[in-house]
C-alpha cells in the first residue's frame, strides 16, 4: 500500500478498510502502564524544551561560542524534522515499539551529551541527537493513540496529552533557572534522564503486545524518507534566513530558494493534495500548519510587544502568557467532551475563531490607552481556541488514517506543526524587522505581524469546511 493510494482514500472520506488492525485487549493494568508511560514521555519532552531555552544563556557563558547560540536550537529543529519522517515510515512497517524505544534512547543520549558537553560544538551535537529522538517520539505518540486506544477513548487520551504540558509549562522555566543559578545548568540535562528510563520501562513492554502491521505495512520499495526530510529541513532554514534578512533582494532570493528546496520534501512526506487543501486528511494536515502559524507566531510577538512597545517587565510579559497554558488544556477537554456529537470541522472552526478573537484582542494593546491586563485575557481566549483546534485536528488525522499507515499520518501532522511554528516565528520577526528597516515605528511592525497571524487563523477557519463532518463510530 503506497502513500498515494492512502491519500486518495483518505481524501475521499471513505471509512477505514475492512482489514483494520485488531487492537490488543485493553486490560486495566496494560492501559494504565501505557498511558502513564506516554504521558511521562510528553512531560519529559515538554520540560526539556522549556528548560533548555531558560538555561542556554548560562551554558553559553560557560562554554563560549556566542556566535553559535542559534545553532543549539536550529540543530534540534533540523534533526527533529528528519526524526519525525523516519519514525513515520518505521511505525507503519514494524509497529511503534521500535521507534519509541529508539526515540527514548536517542533523547536520553542527547541529554547525557548535553550535560557533559565540554564545548559549544559538543552541546550543539547533543542537541541534534535530542532533536532526532524527540522527532521520533512526537510521531510515535499519536500513532500509539490511533493503534492502542478504541475510537471512543481517543478524544480523552488527546486531552490527557495536552494536560501533560501544564506542569512543565508552569514550573519548567522557574525550576530550571533556579538550578542553573544555584547549582549547575548541566543538572537540567542530567536530571531528566531517569524520567526517560521510567517512561521506557512503562511503554516499551506494553507495546510489545501489539500485533504486527497487516500485510507487512507499506510497500518496502518506497524510497527512504531521509533525503526528502533533509531537503525539507534545509529548505525551511533557508526560508527563515530569508525572512530575517534586511535587504529585500536577500529576502526574496533566499525565500524562493528555500521554497524550491522544501517543496519536493513536502510532496514526498505529506499526503497527496496537501498543498491544494484537498478535502479529508490533506486539508486536515494543512490546517495543523496554518493554526500553528497563527497561534505560535502571535505568541512570540506578544511578549516582545509588551516589553518593547508598552515598556513592561519580562515578568509581566511571561505572566500574560501563563493563562493560555490552562486555557489550552481546558480547550482540549472541551474537545474530549464534544467529539462524540460535534463534527470535526465545526470544532476546528470554533477553535480557529477563538484564536482569531484572541489575536484581535491582544492587538488592541498597540493602543497606549488599552490596559495591560487585556493581554492575559486575550491570550487566554486564544489558548482556549488552540486547545480545541489542536486536539480536534489530531483526532481527525487519527480517525482518517488507514490501518497500518497511522505512522505516516502522524508524522505528516507533526511535520506540519513543526513547520507552522517555525514559519510563524519567521513571519512575525520579519514583520517587526521590516518596520525597523523602513524607519517606521515599532507599532507598525507589530500591527503587520498580528495581521499576518490573524490571516492564518482565518485561513484555518476556511479549511475547517474541508474537514470531516461527522464523528466516526467507535470501534
Secondary structure, DSSP 8 states (H G I E B T S, - for coil): --HHHHHHHHHTT----TT--------HHHHHHHHHHHHHHHHHHHHHHHHHHHHHHHHHHHH--GGGTTHHHHHHHHHHHHHHHHHHHHHHHH-HHHHHHHHHHHHHHHHHHHHT-SSHHHHHHHHHHHHHHHHHHHHHHHHHHHHHS-HHHHHHHHHHHHHHHHHHHHHHHHHHHHHHHHT-THHHHHHHHHHHHHHHHHHHHHHTTS---GGGSS-TTS--HHHHHHHHHHHHHHHHHHHH-SSHHHHHHHHHHHHHHHHHHHHHHS-TTTTTT-TTHHHHHHHHHHHHHHHHHHHHHHHHHHHHTS---HHHHHHHHHHHHHHHHHHHHHHHHHTTTS-HHHHHHHHHHHHHHHHHHHHGGGSTTS-TTHHHHHHHHHHHHHHHHHHHHHHHHHHHS-TT-HHHHHHHHHHHHHHHHHHHHHHHHHHHHHHHHTT--HHHHHHHHHHHHHHHHHHHHHHGGGS-SS-----
